[in-house]
């Protein structure tokens, strides 16, 4: 562990206000499996599953000599926009190698090299946030979640810790010029460590590549407008404050248990409501303090929204959500 001054983002990259006395972790070393033959020797792979419009995942087992077999997940480009998707995953690995703090980022074990591009290999452990929310009410009865939550005191305190972790994760990404993509309950992993729930973000890349994904989603009609900031909907602008808007949508969804803008069935109506300044109502189980944080994240002018690190500090100081 060491104290380091954060390096300012270069021109055209994401900029954020940072804590100059932040404790940082040393990123892990990465090793490449250089050929397909070597991959087959150490990995037993299953079938492909869709992640989104451009990426697929393949579960498998890593067999390393002298080690217990490990369940893993490989992210791979789909045939749609394959060249760009490969560059996007390469950008994700490059960002991981620059991270100064990795507490709330899903860090790959390493990567495989395919056609000159690196594909992340993740250890398959913990739950997705979507699964955690499903199991919240039967937390001690569900066999799959018993191990994850064996030391946890209360589900509500766990949710607050996860929200803080999500905000911290965004701040960690913004510090090195990265942006989140598709921030939702399917892209956040939940780990239990020493009785605490730790949220880890898994969907991100270099800022320019994330913006290019936004444009391609728009051109292919693949946009999830319920989870986009108004400036992204209107002009495909995506910056760190856009991530903050989407983060607050995720908070609202986790607390309420409902799809964002649930009263609208048509995405065109959702888009119009967002651009007109319509906000989500306060969930019944949400405290006024937490709702105030979300409302400030939904300010139409991005410059007036708090940065991710500020949200993390406020959540840390909030007694409950």
Buried (B, 14 or more C-beta within 10 A) or exposed (E): EEEEEBEEBEEEBBBBEBEEEBEBBEBBEBEEBEEEEEBEEBBEBEEEEEBBBBBBBBBBBBEEEEEEEBEBBBBBBBEBBEEBBBBBBBBBBBBBEBBBBBBBBBBBBBBBBBEEBBBBBBBBBBBBBBBBBBBBEEBEEBEEBEEBBEEBEEBEBBBBBBBBBBBBBBBBBBBBBBBBBBBBBBBBBBBBEEEBBBBBBBBBBBBBBBBBBBEBBBEEEEBBBBBBBBBBBEEBBBBBBBBBBBBBBBBBBBBBEEEBBEEBEEBEEBBBBBBEEBBBEBBEEBBEBBBBBBEBBBBBEBEEBBBBBBBBBBBEEBEEB
